[in-house]
């Protein structure tokens, strides 16, 4: 058996759908991809152009939209090309880049979701100090910290994964270069690296989850003491969107990276990965926009402005 580290291409086996269903699956994934990218770009632009959305919460939300856009663009375009192509190869370098980008964006999103919980805690529990505790400089530092934490994950896991010797078959039983699927092709003992990856993922989950749990415990105490029913409703509405996103993203990640391999099959791994890499980036902006009057109001104002700008031009013509 021959071993190689960097000269051979990998082959992505993909989702392994039936031939007659390929067209339908391709259409669904392509539609989700277009909706996800459009929704996240629109969310980012809205937050930038509407002055009423120039608040810490929406600044962090714009960072989430940027992360989701990069996240879905890392895996789905290659998946769509492979579904209509006879060749499903990916170069060694491209596989490493894919691992780095999805590790970085996913890791950054872990930390950002924790920071968004902290933002809600300050807004609800310390509203008078909110402008001081969450000023523009602090928001920029928090966002930079989330990106930095995610990039550390990418810089740590990618070189180790790509320096493991791979033997014989280079067929990855997945639709993208996800680390657990790639490591199954290794001809060396990867137990030490898998333990390191496990500890890294637990740590990256533990820190944000601790922040989220503490923040929402304090929020619940504050809401419980509120006398105003309207205040309670507003607090629950604000937090429910964030908790929905946290539950979806962290649940899928916990299943893939924290549960032992004996608890799930490769096909189940692909199904869960497809959910959090394809569906979740589409759900995040929809969850925040459909349940948020500020975002819907900003969207209406943009449409009204565009319509009013076009009407005089049409009258002159």
Beta strands, then each sheet from edge to edge (+ up, - down):
strand 1: 3-4
strand 2: 10-12
strand 3: 89-90
strand 4: 166-167
strand 5: 171-172
sheet 1: 1+ 4-
sheet 2: 3+ 2- 5-
end
